[in-house]
Amino acid sequence: MIAYQHIYHRFSRREILDDISIELGHGEVVLLSGKNGSGNWTLLRIMAGLMKADSGEVEQNGMSTAIS
């Protein structure tokens, strides 16, 4: 299980992700959809480790890590 909790991210003054939380179980498949520019790609890049969120928390296998 991996959970992303209270994820925030902004580019310059524009807030892209505002208090986003998502939890994924082992083998679970999800669909992430939304309008262009709504932060879908940003969230996926954060989840893949290609980008760092401004703040939030990641929990994986019972271990929690704060993002600041």
Secondary structure, 3 states (H helix, E strand, C coil): CEEEEEEEEEECCEEEEEEEEEEECCCCCCCCCCCCCCCHHHHHHHHCCCCCCCEEEEEECCEEEEEC
